[in-house]
Amino acid sequence: MNPVELGQGTFPLSEAAVDRFAIIVNIAYLPPEEEQKLVSFDFKQVHLNPLMSKERIIELRAVITREVFLHDALTKYIRRLVGATRPYSAETEWYHHSPSELVEKCVDLGASPRATICWGRLVKVWALLRGRRAEVYPDDVQDLARYVLGHRVWLGPHAASHGVTVEMVIDDIIDRVPVP
């Protein structure tokens, strides 16, 4: 992860601002020979041609929503996965215990309902693009977990001292929430 994204030397975004991003994608540093090309690269000379019109994008979104099947059992699975990111807390009025001990011990703030919304929409696109099918499988839901939850699960300061990462928490949740 880029150190700037860790808030070193910048003002970190609030939890609410970060939650507005649908997914997080961590990109490693470039190999030295590729990074060297950036030294003299003239970004002003880059001209991108649109791949499709705004109208076509809106049309495709409607088709995917209508034509890619997401079984009700999988919508409930997504909701349970998101709920499992939240530790029991009277302060936030979340009176459910996570099946993950890591969540209960290390997470300060779990994913919001926005994660549920994003996951339900993105998993249909994922199934279509990755699986080339018009039906969502449990594997599709699990494949997206780190992308959808990675920036929405906020660990407490004590988690790092125990070597706990967000990825470990997400993997534990996936392992512990029963697949329909």
SULHU-V605167 format. One record per backbone hydrogen bond with DSSP energy under -0.5 kcal/mol. CO is the residue of the C=O (numbers start at 0). NH is the residue of the N-H. If there is no record, write none. Layout:
BEGIN
{{CO,NH} {CO,NH}}
END
This chain:
BEGIN
{{1,4} {1,5} {2,5} {2,7} {3,6} {6,8} {6,9} {9,11} {13,17} {14,18} {15,19} {16,19} {17,20} {24,26} {30,33} {30,34} {31,35} {32,36} {33,37} {34,37} {34,38} {35,38} {35,39} {40,42} {41,44} {42,45} {52,56} {53,57} {54,58} {55,59} {56,60} {57,61} {58,62} {59,63} {60,64} {61,65} {62,66} {63,67} {66,68} {68,70} {68,135} {70,73} {70,74} {71,75} {72,76} {73,77} {74,78} {75,79} {76,80} {77,81} {78,82} {79,83} {81,84} {82,85} {84,86} {88,93} {89,92} {92,94} {93,88} {98,100} {99,103} {100,104} {101,105} {102,106} {105,155} {108,153} {111,114} {111,115} {112,116} {113,117} {114,118} {115,119} {116,120} {117,121} {118,122} {120,123} {120,124} {121,125} {122,126} {123,127} {124,128} {125,129} {125,130} {126,130} {126,132} {133,68} {136,139} {136,140} {137,141} {138,142} {139,143} {141,144} {143,147} {144,148} {145,149} {146,23} {148,151} {148,152} {151,153} {152,154} {153,107} {153,108} {155,158} {155,159} {156,160} {157,161} {158,161} {158,163} {159,162} {164,168} {165,169} {166,170} {167,171} {168,172} {169,173} {170,174} {171,175} {172,176} {175,177}}
END
